[in-house]
Amino acid sequence: MSKYKYEIILYWSKEDETFIAEVPELPGCAADGVTYGEAIANVEVIIQEWIETAKKLGRPVPKPKGRLVFA
């Protein structure tokens, strides 16, 4: 399970014929993958890169809203 607690919206893009994973709390943060699992794995890398880039640029990193709770 990911160490990040950001909401991820995952959907199939018929136009691109791939799964798209978007992170609404991190503007512009999205990835794709041929499979559901690949899209999730790819977006986790992009989340890390998004956070690292924001910190380097001195920009704020939003805290996860915590709407999703895992037991």
Secondary structure, 3 states (H helix, E strand, C coil): CCCCCCCCEEEEECCCCEEEEECCCCCCCEEEECCHHHHHHHHHHHHHHHHHHHHHCCCCCCCCCCCCCCC
